[in-house]
Amino acid sequence: MKRKNIVNMSMKNNTKKTFLLAMIFASAMNCNVFANNFNDINNIKEKKYIEKFADKGFIKGYEDGTFKPNNTITRAEISQILSNFKINLKFEDIDFKDNKGWFEKAVDKAVENGFLNGYKDGTFKPNNKITRFEMIKITSMLVRNNNYDKVQLPYADANNIPSWVLNDVNNLYASKVIDFYPNNKISGNEYVTRAEAVTMLSKALEVNGWDMNKTMQNVKTNKTNPLPTPTTLPKGIIGYLTVQGTNIKDFPVKDARDNSEMLTVMKNSVGHFAQTPIYNGNVGLSAHNRDYKIDFRQLKNVKVGDLVTYRTNFGTRTYKVIVKTNIKETDFSYLENTQDNRITMITCIENKPTERLVVQATQI
C-alpha cells in the first residue's frame, strides 16, 4: 500500500512537472523580453531581422533573456507567432483531436487564416518540426510577386523542388525574401531554425512595408487565388514543346544523359541536353530535322519574334525567339547557362553536315 502511494505521488509530481514545463514554454513565447535584451543573437547574420520582428511585438524571448536562434521550431510555435499578426480571416474551421494545450487558440487562428492545415487523420501534430519547404509555403502567403514565374532559381537542387511548393519558392525568391543557402542548395527538407523562420517572416513583412492591412490582403489573395501548382507529367517526359509557326505542338521532351542516349531519345521525342537546366536557366533541346514524326524539320520556318511555349512539371513558360542562325557543329556556346530563362533548340541542316541550325528564345 505504501509503495502504491509512492507511485501515485510520483505520477502526480510528473504530471505537475509536465504542466509546469508547458506553462514555462508558453510564457517564454509571450514574456516581456524584447530584442534589445536578447543576449545570444549579437553574432548572427539574422540579428537585425529578429530585432525588428521583436520590436513590432510579433515575438518575444525566453525568461533568461535569450532567443535561442539555433533551436528548431514546431507547428505549435509557428502558430503562436502567426497569431500575433492579428489577421482575422476565416477560411477553415477544423477541430483537431490533438489540439489541446497552450497553443490551442493560436493553432485555431493559424488554420482559420489558411497558413496551416491539418492531416487526413484529423490531427494537427503540434509538436512536429517545420521544414524549410513548409516554412516557405507559410511565408509565401504573406507576399504576392507577379514575376514569380519569371525568376531563375540559383539553387543546384532547384530541379528537385516538389511541385506543391515550387511556385512558393519562386514567389519568395522574386520578392527577395529568400536568396542563397549553404552549398548553393535550398535543401528544403531540412528543419528551419527559429532564426531562419523569424527572418523569413520579417523579410516578407518588410516587403509589405510592415503594413498589416496589405499583408492581410495578400493572405486573402493567395488563399482565394492561389499560385498554380504544376501538374504531373507522364513518366519519362520532362516537358512539352510548342513553337509558333511550325507543326511543333506539344512535342514530348525527354532527358538524354549523353550523345548516345540523345540519338535514342530523338527517335520518338525531342531530346534534352542533360548538361543544361530542365526549367530554370537556359534549357537546351535537340531533335532530328527530318524522317521522324517528332522532329525539328519546320524549325527553319521560325521567325524572330515568334513565341515558344514549354510546359513542364515545374510550370509553363512562354518565350520569344531572339536568335535564328547557323552555327558550326562543334559550337556549343549557345547552350551555356544564362542569367535569364531561355530555351535553345538545335537541329541539323540538310546538305550541310558540318553546320547546325540554332533557334534561341528568352522568356517574356
N, C-alpha and C positions, 0 to 999 in steps of 0.2 A: 504493500500500500504506500509505503514511504517512497519507494522507487517510482511508483506511478505519479505521485505528486511532483517529484523532481522533474520527471519527463514533461508533465503538463506545464510546469513553471518554465521549463526551458523553451517549450514551444511558444508559450506566451511571450517570453522575452525576445525570441527570434522574430515573432510577428511584430512586436513593438519596434525592434531594430529596423526591420524592413520598412515599416511605415515611416519611421524617423528618417531613414536614408532618402526615401521618396520625397518627404517634405523638405529636406535639406536641398535636394536637387532642384525641386520646384522653386524654392526660394532663391537658389543660385541663378535661375533663369530670370527672376523678377526682382532681385535685390537692388538697392540703390547704389550700385558701384558703376561709375561711368568710365569712359575711355581714358581720361587722364589719370585714373587710378590703376589701370592695368599695368602690372609690373613685369609682364612676360611677353610683350609684343614689340619692344623697342628695336629689336634687331631683325625683324622680319619685313619682307617687302610689302606685305599686305597692310601694314600698320595704318596708313592714312585712311584706307577704306573702312577698316574696323572702327577707327576713331569716329569717322563721320557717321557711320551707321549707328554707333552707340550714342553720339551726341544728338541724333534725331530721336532717340528713345526707343529704337527698334530691338535692341539687345542690351543686356546688362551682364556684368561679370559675376564671378563667384565671390563668396564672402571673404576669401583670403586675398582679394584684390587681383586675382589672375583672370585671364581669358581662356587659357588652355587651348591655344591656337592649333596645336597639332593633334588634338583629340578628334576622333571621327564624330559624326553627327547622325542621330537617328530620325526616323519618320516623326516620332512624337516631338522631338526637339525642334525640327524644322517647322512643324505645325505651330508650335508656340511662337516662333519668330514671325511667321506669316500672319498669325492672328493679330500681331501688334500693328499691322498695316492699316487696320480698321477699314478693310474693304468689305462692303456689305452687299454682296451679290448672293444669289441662291440658285445654283444650277443643279445641285444634288442634295438629297436628303436620305441618308443611309444610317441605319442603326447597326453598328458593328458589335459583335458579341465579345470582342476583346478590348473595347474602348472604355476601360474603367481605370481611373487614376487621375493624377494631377493634370494630365494632358487632355482630358475628355472634351472640354469645351473648345480647346484650340484645334483639336482634330476635326471636330464637327464643323468649325468655321473654315478650315483649310479645304475640306471636302466640298462644303457648300459653295465656296468660291471657285471650285474647279481646279485647284492646284494639285490635289492628290486624289487617288481613287483607292477603293478597297480591292480585296481579292475575291475570286469567284466563290470561295467557301464562306463568305460573309465576315471575314476578319479584316483588320487593318494592319496588323503586325507592327504596332507602335515602336517596338524595340529594334526593328530591322535597321541596319545602317544604310545610308544613302550613297549610291554610286555617283560617279561624275556624270554619266549619261542621265540618271534620274534628276540630278541637280540642274542640269542643263534644261531638261524638259520643264521643270518647275519654273526656273528663271525666265525661260522663253515666253511664259505667259505675260510677263511684265512689259515687254517691248514688242514692237512690230516694225520691221525694216522691209520696205518694199523691194530692196535689192537682195533679199535673201537667196534668190535663185541665180544670182549673177556672180557670187563670190567664188574664188578659187581657194579652197581649204588647203593650208600648207602642210597638213599632217601626213607623215609617212604611212599611217594606217587609216587614211581617210576612206579608202575603198572598203574598209571593214566596218564602217559605221552602220548600224542597223537602220532599216528604213523608218522605224517608228520614232526615231529621234534625229534623223539626218537633217531635216529642214529646220529643226530647232537649233542644231549646231550651226547651220548656215545663218540663221536669224541672229544668233548671239555674236557670231564672228563678224557679220556685216555691221552690227551695232557696236563693235569694239568692246563687247562685254567679256569675251574670251579671246585669247590670242595664242601665244606659243606655250608649249609644255616641254618638260624634260625629254631629251632624246627625240624631239620633234614628233612625238606620238601623243595622241589625245588619250589613249588608254582609258576609255570610258567606263570600263567595268571595275576600275579601282574605286575604293571608298574615298569620298572627299573629307577633308579636314574642316573643322569649324572655321578656320581662317579662310579657306578657299570658298566655302559656302557663303559666308558673310560678304566676302569680296565680290563674288558674282552678283549677289543681290544688290550690293551697294552700287556697283557699276551700272546695273540696269536702272536703278532709281536715278542715278546721275544722268543717264541718257534722257530721262523724263524731266530733268531739272528739279528733281525731288518734289514734283507736283503729284500728289496722291490722286487728284481727280483725273489727271491724264493717265496715271498708272492704272486706275480702276477702269478707265475706258479701254485701255489696251487689253486688260484681262477679259473684259466683256467681248471685245472684237475677236480675240484669239480663241475664246470659248465658242462663240456663236458662228464664227467664220474661221475655223482652224486652218493652219498651214497644211497643205495637202500631204498625205502620206503616199510615197511612191508605191506603185503596185508591183507585185512579184511577177517576174517573167518566167517562162518555161525553163526547165533545167538545161544548162548548156548555152543558153542565149543570154548575152550581156546587154543587148540593146537592139533597137530597130531604127533604121536609117531611111529618111525621105529627103530627096533632093528635087527642088523645083525645076520644072522644065525638062525632066527626064522620066524614064519609066521606073526609077528607083523610088519605090513607095513601100515603106515598112519592110525593107530588106533586112533579114535577120543578121546580127553581128555575133561572131563567136571569137573567143580568145585563141591566140596562137603563140606558143612559147618560143618557137624558133622557126627558121626558114622552112624546114621540112614539114613541120606541123601546119605552117601557113598554106603550103600548097595543098594539103589535105583539106583544110578548113574551107578554102576558096572554091572547092568543088560544089558546095551547096550553100554557101553563105559569104558574107563579107568578113574578111579576116581582120582581127585587131592586133596591132603590134604590141606584144606584151611589155616592151620596154617603155611604152607610153601610158599615161593615165587612162583609167576606164571612164572617168567622168569629169573630174576637176583638172583643168590644165589643157594641154594640147593632146587631144585624142587622135591617134594615128590609125587609119584604116586602109585596107588594100583589097582589091578584087581583080579577077581577070578582065580583059577588055572585050572578050567575045567567047562564043561557043558554050556558054552556060546560062541557065535560066536566071541565076543570080550573078550578075557581072556589072562592070562599070563601062560597058560599051557606049552608053549615052552620056557619059561624063563630059565628053567633048562638046556637048551642046550647052553646057552650063555657061552662064554669063556672070560677069562681076555684078554683084548686087542681088543675085538670086538667093533664095532662102534655103537653109538646110535645117531639118528637124531631127533630133536624136533623142529617142525615148529609152530610158534605162531603168534599172531597179532603183536608182538614186534620184530619179526625176526626169523631166523632159526639158530640153533646152533648144532654143532657136538661134541659128547663126546666119550671118550674111556673108556671102562669098566676097573676098577681097583680093584673092590671088588665083590666077589660072595661067600656068606656064609650063614649059617643057624643062626638064632637068636631066642631068646625066644619071644613069642607073646606079652610080656609086654615091650620089649626093643624098645624104640623109639629114641635111641641115634643117629641112622643114619639119622634121619630127622632134626637134629639140623642144624641151619644155619652155613654156612662156609664162609671163606674169598674169595673163588673162586666160579666159577659156576659149579654146579654139578646137576646130575639127579639121584634120588634114587627110585628104583622100588621094591615094596614089594608084595608078594603073599603067599598064604597058601601052605603047603607041604602035599601031600597026605599021609594019615595014620599017620601023626604027628600033631595032633590038637593043641599042645601047642608050636609049632615052626613055623617060617616063613622063607621064602627064601628072601634074600635081594641082589639085584644087584645094585651097585653104579658105576657111570661113571663121569669122570671130563672132562670139556671142553678142546678141543685141538685147 
